[in-house]
Amino acid sequence: MAFPNRKTCARKASWLAFGLVALAAVNSYAQELTTEVASQSSTLLLIPALRNLFNDISQGPEVAQHTQLQGGTAASDNAPSVTFRAYKQALYTLSTLTAHPPAYTYDATAHASNSKSLLNSFIPTLQGRGPIGSIYRILYKIQQKLGSHKEQTTPKRQTEDVHPKAIKVVDLLQHSAELGNMDALFTYAKISLFPPTPHFIADPHIAFKSFSAHAATTGNATSQSYLAFFYATGYHGVVQVNPSMAQLYYTFAANGGDKGAQMALGYRYWSGIGTLEDCKRAVDWYEHAAEHSMAKFLSGPPGGRTLPQTHTRLSDLDGGIYGYGASVASTGMNVNRAAIKAGASRASGETWEDILDYYLFNADRGETDFALRLGKIYYQGSIYASPGGIGSGSEGVGAIPRDFARAKHYFEQIARQVWPRDPSNPLQHKAAAVPRDENLPVGHAAASAAYLGRMYLRGEGVKADPIIAKLWFERGEVYRDRECHNGLGIIWRDGLIPGLKPNLKKAMYHFMAAANQDLAEAQVNIAKIHLAQGDIGPATTYLEAAVRLGSPFEAYYYLGQIHASQTTNPMVPSNIASSSCAMGVSFYKIIAERGSWDDDFLREAEVAWARGTDESKEIAILKWWLAAERGSEIAQNNLGYILDQDKSILRLTRFSPMTPSNDTALLALTQWTRAAAQRNIDALVKVGDYYYHGLGVPDEKESFRYEKAAKYYQSAADTQMSALAMWNLGWMYENGVGVPQDFHLAKRHYDLAAQTNSEAYLPVFFSLAKLYVRSIWHTILGGKGGLNICQSRVEEEDDPIQWARDRRHAEAREAEYGGEDYLDAGLRPDEDDDDEYSETMLLVMLCVTVSVLIYVRTRIVRRMRHDQQQRQQQQEEAVAEAPAGNGMFPAPGDPARDEWAMLR
């Protein structure tokens, strides 16, 4: 009788739980309905007040300030609580709107499940290991591919819920700002300029008015910086371009501590935009911005904060501004850059999901090298790591969500093969090398120990524990892992182990061991010790070595300090001080741009552009424009690339019109020019193209434009990196466009293009052939200055000093080894070789001969096939006309008749 009672109790408990869940659901729905009704009522009540607020703002900042102060005074007794509640509720509602994962977020396979239930042990998951998990992931990918054609629409109820919330946020912010809350006014200005979701409407005019009122009331430096941007660019025609007002607001904001304004002001002084060039002021403002970034970096865990990922040029994903092979960005050593490789992978149809699936499949099979690479990818949050070591960060072009839990899993999976257990007292433990005959992956285990030690040292994915970090570092140190030596050096230098004092001698030993293995971070740590001791010379040597090895941050900061100090030193000669000032600006600029933890406009623009909608692309253009005004060459390149008018098909965005616009071309040319001034060679060639085609340039004679285009091409060609610029100059010298016609200089630039880039061989070959034909025709018509195709090349007069040096070496050689024999004389290259033209013409004749032979052979084969088809057709007609007396037996003369012959 006990069993029915238990069943009855269980049934009652189930019904009770169901009732509680239903009650909670009804209560939640009622609260949402009440909130919506209240928000609609508040919206109706706030309309008159909001009109007064915007009327005040439109009248000017002084009137707005006076009105808001009066309103705040009159309502000081009962308004603060209402203002705070409205602002807090607006922020909460805004957080619910932006809490949903965006469309660009990586799929579920990038997140590991931490559930340890018994059910998960039997049911396969996307993160499962082994063949079952791999098969499940493959089936999941196939299902995604097959279901990708279905429309992904938002449910109607969800859309209806989001729109009122967006209206509610705007209304609450306006109401709170009307009652004197300046934080609400600033937030309202920000969402008017940068809509956080597609349900908000961008309105730069409202943003400008709100920023003006906020800056006039509070003197906020960030608001002043945005006002300076409006005056510098005339964005959306809100105000007329006014460089003086832009300079004024940038100065106010920079003195107020805004890092972006400090960068913009330093760039304007460095480039002479809106003011005279002044290197000392430029280095001063960039130093303030760099100090802000360095302070942020040092406020992190031991070793500094994790650096933001590098930013990407959109043109690099397409092989450069002019495509693969033609752009400097994708030729020579640049072909190995992460962005170029990522663009090639994208063009071939590969995705990061496919690559991770491949790594997961092999790692689950027990492949140690794949497991190590997978752990690195999850730790650094990118497919591509930056050169220089772990501390150098990663490339943003291959970004995926960081997952310390999965990284730790793969690192431990490898390390536990060598060190299966941890000692009870890590401080008393001494690591020893494992015998080599055990065939264990000691190299991969040492690298994994370095990552595990770094995670425990910095508290990444685990609780920070310097003792455990020291244990892992010592294990890797046995196998001379450079990252482990560097980690031990940090521990001993900073005295991170409780009860142990800092030991600079031990720290220096470990740093030297890592630096001897070309670790950039260790070079910086040694330089910091020398700087603390006042040894500038050795510190500079180590810092420059760190830069060569790939250090992206600290080395530039300390080098910037060294060069900036020489700028203000009266004992330094003026020419050295001038070059030191330029170096200081360059180094500080790198620090300020890379240390973008607070406002990373470039990264935000990349994410917005990846969404692909018109609204998100417009936001991306705005953020790139903001970064470009602060001197970012990558932002200038991206903005110029998007607005590029030198194309047959324009990119279809709201900002770029359907027909070439001189205003848009002028903006693009401005960005190309500024990027070219920062050593972007392809941008320098693009500036020449704009002058050649007359895009975005003043109305002037074509001859003037062509001359300027030739000068830009010449500047790009002088870098010895752009084959395209050399080819353009060759064409201009051949045709006398922008420069005097000169066939010899044309040939010289064509040859230089082929020498600079081997991929330019084919266009250079045809250009030279045309050049020789044109030169012959020019000579026949009586012209002068044509190429001499009969005489061998003119021998240049030897350098007397070099001739004497060679003769002395030759005499010394003969005295030691005797005179040269006939074999040496036969092998000596003849100085009277044929001219390059003869080789070119020989190749042309060979190509023509082969083409003629192929053509003749094709005609002969075609004729033979035609004759064979005619004979076969005649035989078929003869068979059809033969008498039927033969039955099934073939007619006489038919080759098939022989098949009926009986063999004896």
Residue pairs with C-beta under 8 A, 6 or more apart in sequence:
36 164
39 164
39 167
39 168
39 171
40 164
42 171
42 172
42 175
43 167
43 168
43 171
46 171
46 174
46 175
46 178
49 175
49 178
50 171
50 174
50 175
50 178
52 67
52 178
53 67
53 174
53 177
53 178
54 206
54 209
56 63
56 64
56 67
56 68
56 213
57 64
57 209
57 210
57 212
57 213
58 209
61 212
61 213
61 215
61 216
61 217
62 216
64 212
64 213
64 216
64 217
65 213
65 216
65 217
68 178
68 180
68 213
68 217
69 180
69 217
71 79
71 178
71 179
71 180
72 79
72 179
72 180
75 179
75 180
79 179
79 180
82 179
83 176
83 179
83 180
83 181
83 184
84 176
84 181
86 172
86 173
86 175
86 176
86 179
86 181
86 184
87 172
87 173
87 176
87 181
87 183
87 184
87 187
89 172
90 168
90 169
90 172
90 173
90 176
90 184
90 187
91 187
93 165
93 168
93 169
93 172
94 169
94 191
94 196
96 165
97 162
97 165
97 166
97 169
97 196
97 197
97 199
98 196
98 197
102 607
102 611
103 611
104 607
104 610
104 611
105 401
106 352
106 353
106 400
106 401
107 144
107 353
108 126
109 126
109 127
109 137
109 140
109 353
109 356
109 357
109 360
110 356
110 400
110 401
110 403
111 127
111 401
111 403
112 127
112 403
112 405
112 406
112 409
113 120
113 125
113 127
114 405
124 132
124 133
124 135
124 136
125 133
125 136
126 133
126 136
126 137
126 140
127 133
127 406
128 136
129 364
130 364
131 364
133 364
134 360
134 361
134 364
137 357
137 360
137 361
138 357
141 353
141 357
162 197
162 199
163 199
165 199
166 197
166 199
166 200
169 191
169 200
170 188
170 191
170 200
172 184
173 184
173 185
173 187
173 188
173 191
174 184
174 188
176 184
177 184
177 185
177 188
177 210
182 214
182 217
182 218
182 220
185 210
185 213
185 214
185 217
186 210
186 211
186 214
186 220
186 222
186 223
188 206
188 210
189 206
189 207
189 210
189 211
189 214
189 223
189 226
190 207
191 200
192 202
192 203
192 204
192 206
192 207
192 210
193 202
193 204
193 207
193 226
193 622
194 202
194 619
194 622
194 623
195 201
195 202
195 615
195 619
198 613
198 615
198 616
202 615
202 618
202 619
204 230
204 235
204 236
204 238
205 236
205 238
207 226
208 227
208 230
208 238
208 239
211 223
211 226
211 227
211 230
212 223
212 227
214 220
214 223
215 223
215 224
215 227
219 252
219 256
220 256
221 252
221 253
221 254
221 255
221 256
221 257
221 258
221 261
222 253
222 258
222 260
224 249
224 250
224 252
224 253
224 256
224 258
224 261
225 249
225 250
225 253
225 258
225 260
225 261
225 264
227 249
228 245
228 246
228 247
228 248
228 249
228 250
228 253
228 261
228 264
229 235
229 246
229 625
229 626
229 629
230 238
230 239
231 239
231 241
231 242
231 243
231 245
231 246
231 249
232 241
232 243
232 246
232 250
232 274
232 629
233 241
233 625
233 629
234 240
234 241
235 622
235 625
243 273
243 274
244 274
246 274
247 265
247 268
247 274
247 275
249 261
250 261
250 264
250 265
250 268
251 265
253 260
253 261
254 261
254 262
254 264
254 265
254 285
254 288
259 288
259 289
259 292
259 293
259 592
259 598
259 599
260 599
260 626
260 630
262 285
262 286
262 288
262 289
262 292
262 592
263 285
263 286
263 289
263 589
263 592
263 593
263 630
263 631
264 629
264 630
264 631
265 285
266 281
266 282
266 283
266 284
266 285
266 286
266 289
266 585
266 588
266 589
266 592
266 631
267 273
267 282
267 589
267 629
267 630
267 631
268 274
268 275
269 275
269 277
269 278
269 279
269 281
269 282
269 285
270 277
270 279
270 282
270 286
270 585
270 631
271 277
271 631
271 674
271 677
279 567
279 578
279 581
279 582
279 585
280 567
280 568
280 581
282 581
282 585
283 564
283 567
283 581
283 584
283 585
283 588
286 560
286 584
286 585
286 588
286 589
286 592
287 560
287 564
287 584
287 588
289 588
289 591
289 592
290 557
290 560
290 587
290 588
290 589
290 591
290 592
290 595
292 592
292 595
293 591
293 592
293 594
293 595
293 596
293 597
294 554
294 557
294 591
294 595
296 305
296 595
296 597
296 598
297 304
297 305
297 307
297 553
297 554
297 595
298 304
299 305
300 306
300 458
301 457
301 458
301 459
301 460
301 464
302 457
302 458
302 466
302 490
302 491
302 494
302 496
303 391
303 454
303 457
303 458
303 490
303 521
304 391
304 553
304 554
305 597
306 393
307 391
307 392
307 393
307 552
307 553
307 594
307 595
308 393
308 396
308 594
308 595
308 596
308 597
308 600
308 603
309 381
309 382
309 393
309 394
309 395
309 396
309 399
309 603
310 338
310 386
310 393
310 394
310 395
310 396
310 397
310 552
310 594
311 396
311 602
311 603
311 606
311 632
311 634
312 339
312 395
312 396
312 397
312 606
312 634
313 329
313 339
313 634
313 637
313 638
313 641
314 609
314 637
314 638
314 641
314 642
315 321
315 327
315 329
315 637
315 638
315 641
315 682
316 329
316 330
316 337
316 339
316 340
316 343
316 397
317 339
317 342
317 343
317 346
317 397
318 343
319 325
319 327
319 329
319 330
319 340
319 343
319 344
320 326
320 327
320 328
320 329
320 330
320 340
320 682
321 327
321 329
321 637
321 641
321 682
321 683
321 685
321 686
322 682
322 685
322 724
323 330
324 330
324 344
325 331
325 757
325 759
325 760
326 723
326 724
326 759
327 682
327 724
328 334
328 681
328 682
328 721
328 722
329 337
329 340
329 682
330 340
331 723
331 757
331 759
332 721
332 757
334 340
338 384
338 395
338 397
338 398
339 395
339 397
341 384
342 383
342 384
342 395
342 397
342 398
345 355
352 383
352 398
352 400
355 383
356 374
356 377
356 400
359 370
359 373
359 374
359 377
360 374
362 370
363 370
363 371
363 374
363 410
368 414
368 417
368 441
368 444
369 444
371 410
371 413
371 414
371 444
372 410
372 411
372 414
372 444
372 447
372 448
374 406
374 410
375 406
375 407
375 408
375 409
375 410
375 411
375 414
375 448
375 451
376 385
376 407
376 451
377 383
377 400
378 400
378 402
378 403
378 404
378 406
378 407
378 410
379 402
379 404
379 407
379 411
379 451
379 455
379 460
380 390
380 393
380 394
380 402
381 394
381 399
381 400
381 401
381 402
382 394
382 395
382 396
382 397
382 398
382 399
382 400
383 395
383 398
383 400
384 394
384 395
384 397
384 398
385 392
385 394
385 395
386 392
386 393
386 394
386 395
386 550
386 552
387 549
387 550
388 519
388 520
388 521
388 546
388 549
388 550
388 551
388 552
389 482
389 483
389 486
389 519
389 520
389 521
389 550
390 450
390 451
390 454
390 483
390 521
391 520
391 521
392 520
392 521
392 550
392 551
392 552
393 552
396 603
396 606
404 455
404 460
404 461
404 462
405 461
407 451
407 455
407 461
408 452
408 455
408 461
408 462
410 448
411 448
411 449
411 451
411 452
411 455
412 448
412 452
414 441
414 444
414 445
414 448
415 445
415 448
415 449
415 452
415 472
415 475
417 440
417 441
417 445
418 434
418 440
418 441
418 442
418 445
418 475
419 431
419 445
419 449
419 475
422 468
422 471
423 429
423 471
426 467
426 468
426 470
426 471
427 467
427 470
427 497
429 471
429 474
430 474
431 471
431 474
431 475
431 477
431 478
432 478
433 442
433 478
433 479
434 440
434 442
436 442
442 479
443 479
445 475
445 476
445 479
446 475
446 476
446 478
446 479
446 480
446 481
446 484
447 476
447 481
447 483
449 472
449 473
449 475
449 476
449 481
449 484
450 472
450 473
450 476
450 481
450 483
450 484
450 487
451 483
452 472
453 468
453 469
453 470
453 471
453 472
453 473
453 476
453 484
453 487
454 460
454 469
454 483
454 487
455 461
455 462
455 469
456 462
456 464
456 465
456 466
456 468
456 469
456 472
457 464
457 466
457 469
457 487
457 490
457 491
457 496
458 464
466 491
466 496
466 497
466 498
467 497
467 498
469 487
469 491
470 488
470 491
470 497
472 484
473 484
473 485
473 487
473 488
473 491
474 484
474 488
475 484
476 483
476 484
477 484
477 485
477 488
477 510
480 513
480 517
482 513
482 514
482 517
482 518
482 519
482 522
483 514
483 519
485 510
485 511
485 513
485 514
485 517
485 519
485 522
486 510
486 511
486 514
486 519
486 521
486 522
486 525
488 506
488 507
488 510
489 506
489 507
489 508
489 509
489 510
489 511
489 514
489 522
489 525
490 496
490 507
490 525
491 497
492 502
492 503
492 504
492 506
492 507
492 510
493 502
493 504
493 507
493 511
493 525
493 529
494 502
495 501
495 502
495 503
504 529
507 525
507 529
508 526
508 529
511 522
511 525
511 526
511 529
512 522
512 526
514 521
514 522
515 522
515 523
515 526
515 542
515 545
518 549
519 549
520 546
520 547
520 549
520 550
520 551
520 555
521 546
521 551
523 542
523 543
523 545
523 546
523 549
523 551
523 555
524 542
524 543
524 546
524 551
524 554
524 555
524 558
526 542
527 538
527 539
527 540
527 542
527 543
527 546
527 555
527 558
528 539
528 554
528 558
530 536
530 538
530 539
530 542
531 539
531 558
536 562
539 558
539 562
540 559
540 562
543 555
543 558
543 559
543 562
544 555
544 559
546 554
546 555
547 555
547 556
547 559
552 590
552 594
553 591
553 594
553 595
556 587
556 588
556 590
556 591
557 587
557 588
557 591
559 583
559 587
560 583
560 584
560 587
560 588
560 591
563 580
563 581
563 583
563 584
563 587
564 580
564 581
564 584
564 588
566 572
566 576
566 577
566 580
567 577
567 580
567 581
567 584
569 577
572 580
589 631
593 630
593 631
593 632
596 602
596 603
601 623
601 624
601 626
601 627
601 635
602 623
602 624
602 627
602 632
602 634
602 635
604 623
605 619
605 620
605 621
605 623
605 624
605 627
605 635
605 638
606 620
608 616
608 617
608 619
608 620
608 623
609 616
609 617
609 620
611 617
614 653
614 654
617 653
617 654
617 655
618 653
618 654
618 655
621 639
621 642
621 653
621 655
624 635
624 638
624 639
624 642
625 635
625 639
626 635
627 634
627 635
628 635
628 636
628 639
628 671
628 674
633 674
633 675
633 678
633 679
633 680
636 671
636 672
636 674
636 675
636 678
636 680
636 683
637 671
637 675
637 680
637 683
639 667
639 668
639 671
640 668
640 669
640 671
640 672
640 675
640 683
640 686
642 651
642 653
642 655
642 656
643 655
643 656
643 664
643 665
643 667
643 668
643 671
644 651
644 668
644 686
645 660
645 661
645 664
645 665
645 668
645 690
645 695
645 696
646 686
646 689
646 690
646 693
646 695
650 656
650 657
650 658
650 660
652 658
655 664
656 664
657 664
660 695
662 695
662 696
664 696
665 690
665 695
665 696
666 696
667 696
668 690
668 695
668 696
669 687
669 690
669 695
669 696
669 697
670 696
672 683
672 686
672 687
672 690
673 683
673 687
675 683
676 683
676 684
676 686
676 687
676 712
681 716
681 719
681 721
681 722
681 725
682 722
684 712
684 715
684 716
684 722
684 725
685 712
685 713
685 716
685 722
685 724
685 725
685 728
687 712
688 708
688 709
688 710
688 711
688 712
688 713
688 716
688 725
688 728
689 695
689 709
690 696
690 697
691 697
691 705
691 706
691 708
691 709
691 712
692 705
692 706
692 709
692 738
694 702
694 705
697 705
703 738
706 732
706 737
706 738
707 738
707 739
708 738
709 732
709 738
710 729
710 732
710 737
710 738
710 739
713 725
713 728
713 729
713 732
714 725
714 729
716 722
716 724
716 725
717 725
717 726
717 729
717 749
717 752
720 756
721 756
722 756
723 752
723 753
723 754
723 756
723 757
723 759
723 760
724 753
724 760
726 749
726 750
726 752
726 753
726 756
727 749
727 750
727 753
727 760
727 763
727 764
727 767
729 739
729 745
729 749
730 745
730 746
730 747
730 748
730 749
730 750
730 753
730 767
731 737
731 746
731 767
732 738
732 739
733 739
733 740
733 741
733 742
733 743
733 745
733 746
733 749
734 741
734 743
734 746
734 767
734 771
734 774
735 741
739 745
741 785
742 785
743 771
743 774
743 775
743 778
743 785
743 786
743 787
744 785
744 787
746 771
747 768
747 771
747 787
750 764
750 767
750 768
750 771
751 764
751 768
751 836
753 760
753 764
754 760
754 761
754 764
765 840
765 843
768 840
769 840
769 844
771 787
772 787
772 789
772 837
772 840
772 841
775 786
775 787
775 789
776 786
776 789
778 785
778 786
779 786
787 837
789 835
789 837
789 841
791 835
792 832
792 834
792 835
793 835
793 836
795 831
814 820
820 828
875 894
878 891
878 893
878 894
879 890
879 891
879 894
882 891
889 897
889 900
890 896
890 897
890 900
891 897
